[in-house]
């Protein structure tokens, strides 16, 4: 916190943090969070909030001065168009970094991919070029009540890498201030595509994690069975919770238990059993 407050008006930041702590719904929490982020990134040309479910079919966008944009707004339609292209088109580098890390964090686009490569991307062609955004500082939080919240600060020039020294601690502070009352509230359900079960939202690896979880194993035990690190198992579970719109392991198991089957290797052995491990490569299967 010392890094953040040393160069900012203390009373403004305290007001923002109080707003986060007392928020009664996700939108109010997000708007207070953006005000805190704007105190750190005060020289940006563009600010927004995106709130979305893991399948990107439900998305909300907030602009200061305009409020929460209607679903037929041009920018919302552009973001939904980009979402439809995932995974055939890579997502925004900051979103990909957040999905890889599995935890609230801050990112600079210019630190993740070089300008030449970025200007060839679909996201730049559809959104950033028209808005004259050359760099983007983003803070991703969540999942909270089944949703990810992201704060975006766009600039027509590159940000200094040192900006992350202030944004990363702020991301952790905002994450910690998410009200307990909202965590225990109703979670927005993410439905599977029509005619498909909710387990269709999960990858094969995620279903393997759920199978071994259903067998009573803890994260460290699942990691050993599947040849992963405990941190990777934890990130898989975070993604599963987000996709299913749940907050607990019990709720996640309830959502997919009817579709859980012992994961098998190409030879037909149960993946993760001692004999199967001995019969196959010691390297984890890349998914």
N, C-alpha and C positions, 0 to 999 in steps of 0.2 A: 504494500500500500504506500510505502514511502516514496517509491518511484513515481507513482501517479500524482500524489497530492503535492509534491514539492514544487511543481510548476503551475498548479491550477488554483483558482479561487476556492478555498476550502468550503465556504458556505454553499456554493453551487453544487459541488460534488456531494456534500452531505444531503442536500435536498433530493438529489437524484437517487442516492442510496436509500433514503427513507421511503421514496416512492416505490422502489423495488420491493422493499420489505413489506410494505402495506398493500401491495397490489391485490385486487380481488379477482382478477381474471387475467388470462394470457395477454390480451391486447394491452391492458394497462401496464402490465409488467414490461412488455416489449417497448412501449413508448418511453417509459422511464429509463430503460436500458439504453435506448438510442441517445437520450439526452446526456447520459454519462459518457457514452462513446464520443459524442460530439465535443465534449470538453477536452478530450485527448487529441482528437483529429479535428482541430478547429479550422484548418485551412483547406478543407476539401470543397469541391464544387458541387457535389451530389451526395445526398444521404437517403437511405431507405432501410426498411425492414422487410424481410421475407419470412413468412411462417408457413411451413409445409410438412406434409406427411411423407413418410419414407418412399412411397411409390410415386410421389410428385403429382398425383392426380388432384390433390387438394392443396391449393396454394393461396396465400393472401399476401398482398404487398401494401406497405404503408409509406407515404411520402409526407414529410413535414409541409404543412400548408394545404395539403389536399386530403389528408386523412387516409383511411383504408380504401383502396381503389376498388371499384366494382369489378366483377368477374369478366365483364365484357370490355374492360379497358385495354387499349392496345398493348401496354407493357405486360399486363397479366397474360394476354394471349401469346405474346412472344416467349415469355418464360415457360408457359405450358408447352409451346411448340418445341422448345429446347429440351424440356423434360421428356417428351415423347421419344426423342432421339436417343436417350440413354437406354441401353448401354452401347448402341452402335456408334454413337458420337460421345467422346469423353466429356464429362461434366466440367464446369468451371474448376480450374486448378485448386482454388481454395476449398470448394466443396469436396473435391476428391481428397484433399489433405485431411479435412475434417472426418470424412468417412473412414479413412485409413487409421486415424488416431483414435477414433471412438470416444473422444472426450472434448469438453468445451475448450476452445483455443482461439487464437487470433492468427491471421495469415496476411501476407502481402503477395498479390499476384506476381509482381516483378521479382520476388524472391523464389518463386516456384517454377516459372517458365519464362524464357527470354522473349523479348518484344517481337522478334521476327516470327517465331513460332506462334505466339499468341495472336498476332494480327491475321494469321491464316485460319484461326479457329472459327467455328460457326457462331459461338457466343459473341465474339468481337464483331463479326460481320452483321449479326442481327441486332445487337444492342449497343455495345460500347462505341463503335465507330460513329453511329448517328448521334450519340450523346457526348461525343468527344471525350471519352474517358480513356486515359492512357494507363492508369494504375488504379488498383482497388485494394483498400484495407478492409478486411472482413473479420467479424467476431461471430463464431458459431457456438451456439449453446444447445444443450439438451441431450437426449430428448426429454421434454417436459410435457406430461399429460398426452403423450403420443405424438408430439410435434417437435420439430427443430425450429429454433428461432435464430435468425442471422441478421446482423447489423452490417450495412455496407456503406463505405465512404469512398466515393470516386473522385479522382483528380485528373486534370488535363496534363499533369506532369508526374514523374515518378516520385514516390514517397522515399524518404530516407529509411534505410534498414533499421536505424535506431528506434524508429517508431514502435517496433514490436516490443521493445523493452518496457513500454508503458501499457500497450494493449494486452499483452499476454497476462500480466497480473490482474488487469481489470476484468478480463474474461473469467478468471477464477473467482474473483470477488462477486461478480454478477451471478455466476452459477451458484455460489454458496448462499446468496440472498433469495433464491427462489422460495416463495412462501410454502410452508408445510401444508397449509390449507388447500393449496392447489394440487399438491402431490397426492393428497388423499381424495381429491374430487373425482368426478367421473372422467374416464379417459375416452377420448374420441376414437371410435373404432375405425380401423382401416379395413375395408371390405376387399375380398379377393375379386378378380374379374368374374362377370356373370357366368354361372355354371361351374365355377372352380371352387375348390375348398380353400380355406384360409392357409393351409399348409403350402398351397401353390405360390404363396408370397416368399417362401424361404428357399434358399439354395440347398443343394444336396449336402454340403458341409454343415450348414446350419441345422438341417434335419438330423444329421449324425450327432451333433452336439445335443440336440433335444432328446434323442434316443437314450444316450448315455446319462443324461440328466434324469430322465424318467426311471432309469435303473438305480437311482439313488446315489450317483457319483457326484463328488464336489468338483470345482473347477480344476484343481491340481490333478485329480484322478482322471478327469476327462482329457486334460492336456497330455498326460502320459499315455493314455489309450490311443489317442489320435496322432501322437507325435508332434504336438504343438506346444507352444509356451502357454502358461496360465494367462498371460496378458492377452494373447490371441483369442483364447476361449472367452475371456471376459468381454472382448470387443464383439465377438460373435453374438453373445447373449444380449449386449446392448442393441445391436442391429435387429435381433429377433424381437425384442421388446418394442422397438420403434415400428417395425413392420406390422406387428400384430396389434399395436395400440394398447399394450398392457404395461404394468409397472412391476409385476412380480413373476417369479419362476412358476408358482402355482397356476397363475392365470395363463401363462404362456403354454404350459403343459396341457391345461384344460382345452385350449384352443386347437391343439394339433394332435392330442393323444390318440385319437382314432386312426390317424394316418401314420403313426410311428411303426417302423419295421426295422429289424436288425440290419444295419448297413453291411453290405457284402463286398468282397473283393471280386475282380474278374474271374477268379477261380471258384467262386461260390462260397468261400469261407466267410465267417462273420468278421467284418473289419474291426480291428482293435483287440480281438481275442489273442491270447498268447501264441497259438499255432499260426494264426493268420499273420501276425507280425513276423514270426520266424520265417514264414514262407515267402514274404515279399520284401521289397527294399525297405531299409530303415528310414528312408527319407519320406516326409509327409507328402501326401498326394496334393499337388497344386490345384487349387480351385480359383 
